[in-house]
Amino acid sequence: MNGTDSPDGRLTIAHYFLFLLLFVSLFTCYRMIRPYLDPVIMALILAGLSGPVYRWLEKKTRGRTNLAALLCCIILTLAIVVPFMIMLSVIISQGIDSFEAINRWLAEGNLQRLAQTPLVTTVIGMLHRYLPDEVLKDLSIQGLAFRLSSAAGKALVSQSGRLIGNISIIVGKFFLMIFVFFFALKDGEKIYSYVLHISPLSKKQEDILVEKIKDVAKSAILGSLVTAVAQGAAGGIAFAICGLPGFFWGAAMAFSSLVPVVGTALVWGPAAVYLFLSGSTGLSIFMLVWCIAVVGAIDNFLRPVFMKGGAGMSTVVIFFAILGGIHHFGLSGLIYGPLVFGITMVLLYCYDLEFRSFLKKQDSAS
């Protein structure tokens, strides 16, 4: 019997003191690594998803764990850096050109000419009929559109400059992620076994929790990001066929696909209306049909495949998970938000399993 054991198995002052020291030390460690948490968490998530590839490479390299992990790092670097740099340069260039073209189009008075078309005239008449005059008297669609376009263009230029200015920070965080990714693959089994060893949960609870968290991580990463990339690529093809910058608006569709319910319609809807009002009726119909049939089919097929088993999160939960994640974590909240909500639902699931008999008894109690 050691100094922290009590004869009847109850916790002693020594236990509580140990818990206090452990909490203080863990919290201090957290404060120290907090600036680097994003690349560390992403590395752990990617290592978990890359497990099958790593094990296959380990088998092919005859058990050389260092070589297998290094090959995974090279593959990940090539898969991320090369496409990212190419797409980023094209997206920024096309985005700036797009907003400059919109401003020129507005400056040439095209919006006033569109406002005189029968369809727009009918819509404006309905607005005047059903909305109070105070709401519409100071409304200038031309001025509003010009201000929105200018503000969006300036924001894009500003963010692009800021991104290029912070490129050294981005590169540093990326290589930190690769560094952690290497050791997470190489020593993943040891870390996993140790975490389960110090966990006070039962083996059954641990198995359920780990399996569900894997499902949630897969759903959060693959269900959202892979679907977004696929929809963005399909949407970019449609925009390119219609003579609009495909890379930029495809990227915009990829981001908008993360918004539940409305999704990619935020981008292709106005584009179809613009093509119709500008006289390109055939292209407008093509955009409408393509985005409903192809882009919509991707969402209806891919997302359910990846979201299967993802802690049963409903659309409204996913919406608030993404919204709250972006507000709290920034852009990385697109992943962290659904992940945190999903893990919370997993813990609620484990709670329900552990206390199911008690909860049923309480439900039937008068």
C-alpha positions in Angstrom: 0.0 0.0 0.0 1.5 3.4 -1.0 1.0 6.7 0.8 -2.0 7.8 -1.1 -4.1 4.7 -0.5 -6.8 4.8 2.2 -8.0 1.6 4.0 -11.6 1.9 2.7 -10.7 3.0 -0.8 -11.9 6.6 -0.3 -10.0 9.6 -1.6 -7.6 11.2 0.9 -6.1 14.7 1.3 -3.1 13.4 -0.6 -5.3 12.5 -3.6 -6.9 16.0 -3.7 -3.5 17.6 -3.4 -2.2 15.5 -6.3 -5.3 16.5 -8.3 -4.6 20.2 -7.6 -0.9 19.9 -8.6 -2.0 18.0 -11.8 -4.5 20.6 -12.7 -2.1 23.5 -12.2 0.6 21.8 -14.2 -1.7 20.9 -17.1 -3.2 24.4 -17.1 0.3 25.8 -17.2 1.2 23.5 -20.1 -1.9 24.6 -21.9 -1.0 28.3 -21.5 2.4 27.6 -22.8 1.3 25.8 -26.0 -1.9 27.8 -26.6 -0.3 29.9 -29.4 0.5 26.6 -31.2 -2.7 24.7 -30.6 -4.2 25.1 -34.1 -1.3 23.3 -35.9 -1.1 20.7 -33.1 -4.8 19.9 -33.2 -4.9 19.8 -37.0 -1.8 17.4 -36.9 -3.5 15.1 -34.5 -6.8 15.1 -36.5 -4.9 14.4 -39.8 -2.8 11.7 -38.2 -5.9 10.0 -37.1 -7.4 10.1 -40.6 -4.0 9.1 -42.2 -3.7 6.0 -40.0 -4.6 3.5 -42.8 -2.1 5.1 -45.2 0.7 5.1 -42.6 0.1 1.4 -41.7 0.2 0.5 -45.4 3.5 2.4 -45.9 4.9 0.8 -42.7 4.1 -2.6 -44.1 5.7 -1.7 -47.5 8.8 -0.3 -45.7 9.1 -3.5 -43.6 8.3 -1.9 -40.3 10.5 1.2 -40.7 8.2 3.6 -38.7 10.4 6.6 -39.3 10.5 6.1 -43.0 6.8 5.5 -43.2 6.0 8.6 -41.2 8.4 10.7 -43.3 6.7 9.5 -46.5 3.3 10.4 -45.1 4.7 13.9 -44.3 6.0 14.3 -47.8 2.7 13.2 -49.3 0.7 15.5 -47.1 3.0 18.5 -47.9 2.7 17.9 -51.7 -1.0 17.4 -51.4 -1.5 20.7 -49.5 1.2 23.1 -50.4 1.4 22.8 -54.2 -2.4 23.0 -54.9 -2.9 25.7 -52.2 -0.2 28.0 -53.7 -1.5 27.6 -57.2 -5.2 28.1 -56.3 -4.4 31.0 -53.9 -2.7 33.0 -56.5 -5.4 32.4 -59.1 -8.2 33.0 -56.7 -6.8 36.3 -55.5 -6.2 37.5 -59.1 -9.6 36.4 -60.3 -11.3 37.9 -57.2 -9.8 41.3 -57.7 -10.6 41.2 -61.5 -14.2 40.2 -60.7 -14.8 43.1 -58.4 -13.2 45.5 -60.7 -15.4 44.2 -63.5 -18.5 44.6 -61.3 -17.6 48.2 -60.5 -17.0 49.0 -64.2 -20.4 47.3 -65.1 -22.1 49.5 -62.5 -20.3 52.7 -63.5 -21.5 52.2 -67.1 -25.1 52.4 -66.0 -26.1 48.8 -66.7 -28.0 48.6 -63.4 -30.3 51.4 -64.4 -31.0 49.7 -67.7 -31.8 46.5 -65.9 -34.1 48.4 -63.5 -36.2 49.4 -66.6 -36.8 45.8 -67.7 -40.4 44.5 -67.2 -39.4 41.9 -64.5 -37.5 44.3 -62.3 -40.2 47.0 -62.8 -42.8 44.5 -61.6 -40.7 43.6 -58.5 -40.1 47.3 -57.6 -43.8 48.0 -58.0 -44.7 45.2 -55.6 -42.2 46.6 -53.1 -43.8 50.0 -53.3 -47.2 48.4 -52.9 -46.4 46.4 -49.8 -43.6 48.3 -48.0 -44.0 51.7 -46.3 -42.6 54.7 -48.3 -40.2 55.5 -45.4 -38.4 52.3 -46.1 -37.9 52.9 -49.8 -37.5 56.7 -50.1 -33.8 56.7 -49.4 -33.1 53.4 -51.1 -30.6 53.7 -54.0 -30.0 50.3 -55.5 -27.2 51.7 -57.7 -25.4 53.3 -54.7 -25.9 50.3 -52.5 -24.6 47.9 -55.1 -21.6 50.1 -55.8 -20.8 50.4 -52.1 -21.1 46.7 -51.5 -18.9 45.8 -54.5 -16.3 48.4 -53.6 -16.2 47.2 -49.9 -15.9 43.6 -51.0 -13.1 44.4 -53.4 -11.2 46.4 -50.8 -11.7 43.7 -48.2 -10.3 41.1 -50.7 -7.2 43.2 -51.5 -6.7 43.9 -47.8 -7.0 40.2 -46.8 -4.7 39.2 -49.7 -2.1 41.7 -48.6 -2.4 40.5 -45.0 -2.1 36.9 -46.0 1.0 37.5 -48.1 2.5 39.6 -45.3 1.9 36.8 -42.8 3.2 34.1 -45.1 6.2 33.4 -42.8 3.8 32.8 -39.9 1.7 30.5 -42.1 4.7 28.6 -43.3 6.0 28.3 -39.7 2.7 26.9 -38.4 2.5 24.5 -41.4 5.9 23.0 -40.7 5.0 22.8 -37.0 1.9 20.8 -38.0 4.1 18.5 -40.1 6.5 18.1 -37.2 3.7 17.1 -34.8 2.1 15.0 -37.6 5.3 12.9 -38.0 5.5 12.0 -34.3 1.7 11.6 -34.0 2.0 8.9 -36.7 5.2 7.3 -35.4 4.2 7.3 -31.7 0.5 7.3 -32.0 -0.1 3.9 -30.6 1.9 4.6 -27.5 0.2 7.9 -26.9 -3.2 6.3 -27.5 -2.5 3.5 -25.0 -1.2 5.8 -22.4 -4.2 8.2 -22.6 -6.6 5.2 -22.2 -4.5 3.9 -19.3 -4.8 7.1 -17.3 -8.5 7.5 -18.1 -10.7 6.6 -15.2 -13.4 5.4 -17.6 -14.2 1.7 -18.0 -13.0 -0.2 -21.0 -16.5 -0.3 -22.4 -16.9 3.5 -22.0 -13.5 4.2 -23.5 -14.2 2.0 -26.6 -17.6 3.7 -27.2 -16.1 7.2 -26.7 -13.1 6.6 -28.9 -15.2 5.0 -31.7 -17.7 7.8 -31.6 -15.1 10.6 -31.6 -13.4 9.0 -34.6 -16.8 9.1 -36.4 -17.3 12.7 -35.4 -13.8 13.7 -36.6 -14.4 11.9 -39.9 -17.7 13.7 -40.3 -16.4 17.1 -39.3 -13.4 16.9 -41.7 -14.6 14.8 -44.6 -18.3 15.5 -44.4 -17.8 19.2 -44.5 -14.5 19.9 -46.3 -14.6 17.1 -49.0 -18.2 18.0 -49.9 -17.3 21.7 -50.0 -14.3 21.1 -52.3 -16.3 18.9 -54.6 -19.2 21.4 -54.8 -16.7 24.2 -55.3 -15.0 22.4 -58.2 -18.4 21.6 -59.8 -19.6 25.1 -59.4 -16.3 26.5 -60.7 -16.8 24.5 -63.9 -20.2 26.0 -64.4 -19.0 29.5 -63.9 -16.1 29.0 -66.3 -18.5 27.7 -69.0 -20.6 30.8 -68.5 -17.6 33.0 -69.0 -17.2 34.0 -65.3 -14.0 33.5 -63.2 -14.3 29.8 -62.3 -11.6 29.6 -59.6 -12.7 32.5 -57.6 -16.5 31.8 -57.6 -15.8 28.1 -57.2 -13.9 28.9 -54.0 -16.8 31.1 -52.9 -19.2 28.2 -53.5 -16.9 25.9 -51.5 -17.1 28.3 -48.5 -20.9 28.9 -48.9 -21.5 25.1 -49.0 -20.6 25.1 -45.3 -23.7 27.2 -44.6 -26.5 24.8 -43.8 -29.9 25.0 -45.7 -29.0 27.8 -48.1 -25.5 26.6 -49.0 -24.1 27.1 -52.5 -27.3 28.9 -53.7 -25.9 32.0 -52.0 -23.4 32.2 -54.9 -25.0 30.5 -57.9 -28.5 32.0 -57.3 -27.4 35.6 -57.9 -25.1 34.5 -60.7 -28.1 32.9 -62.5 -30.2 36.0 -62.0 -27.3 38.2 -63.3 -26.9 36.1 -66.4 -30.7 36.2 -67.1 -31.0 40.0 -66.6 -27.9 40.6 -68.7 -29.6 38.8 -71.6 -27.7 35.4 -71.4 -30.9 33.4 -70.9 -29.4 30.1 -72.1 -26.4 30.4 -69.8 -28.7 31.4 -66.9 -30.8 28.2 -67.5 -27.6 26.2 -67.8 -26.3 27.6 -64.5 -29.6 26.9 -62.8 -29.9 23.3 -64.0 -26.2 22.4 -63.5 -26.1 23.7 -59.9 -29.4 22.0 -58.9 -28.6 18.7 -60.6 -24.9 18.4 -60.3 -23.9 20.5 -57.3 -27.0 19.6 -55.4 -26.4 15.9 -56.2 -22.9 16.1 -54.7 -24.4 17.5 -51.5 -27.1 14.9 -51.3 -24.8 12.0 -52.0 -21.4 12.8 -50.4 -22.5 14.5 -47.2 -24.8 11.7 -46.0 -22.0 9.2 -46.7 -19.5 11.0 -44.5 -22.0 12.2 -41.9 -23.2 8.7 -41.2 -22.5 8.0 -37.6 -21.4 11.5 -36.9 -23.1 11.6 -33.5 -26.5 12.2 -35.1 -26.1 16.0 -35.4 -29.1 17.7 -37.0 -28.9 20.5 -39.6 -29.7 23.2 -37.0 -27.0 21.8 -34.7 -24.4 21.8 -37.5 -25.5 25.4 -38.4 -24.8 26.7 -34.9 -21.7 24.6 -34.5 -20.2 26.3 -37.6 -21.5 29.7 -36.7 -20.2 29.5 -33.1 -17.0 27.9 -34.2 -16.1 30.7 -36.6 -17.0 33.3 -34.0 -14.9 31.7 -31.3 -12.0 30.1 -33.2 -11.9 32.1 -36.5 -11.6 30.2 -39.8 -10.5 27.0 -38.0 -13.9 27.0 -36.3 -15.2 25.4 -39.5 -13.6 22.3 -38.2 -13.5 22.9 -34.4 -17.2 23.9 -34.1 -18.7 20.7 -35.4 -16.0 18.7 -33.6 -16.7 20.3 -30.2 -20.5 19.9 -30.7 -20.0 16.3 -31.9 -17.9 15.3 -29.0 -20.4 16.9 -26.6 -23.1 14.8 -28.1 -20.9 11.7 -27.8 -20.5 12.4 -24.1 -24.2 12.8 -23.8 -24.6 9.5 -25.5 -22.2 7.8 -23.1 -24.0 9.5 -20.2 -27.3 8.1 -21.5 -25.8 4.6 -21.7 -24.3 4.7 -18.3 -27.4 5.9 -16.5 -30.1 4.5 -18.8 -31.9 2.4 -16.1 -31.9 5.4 -13.7 -33.2 7.8 -16.4 -35.9 5.4 -17.5 -36.9 5.0 -13.8 -37.1 8.8 -13.5 -39.1 9.1 -16.7 -41.7 6.7 -15.3 -41.8 8.3 -11.9 -44.8 10.4 -11.1 
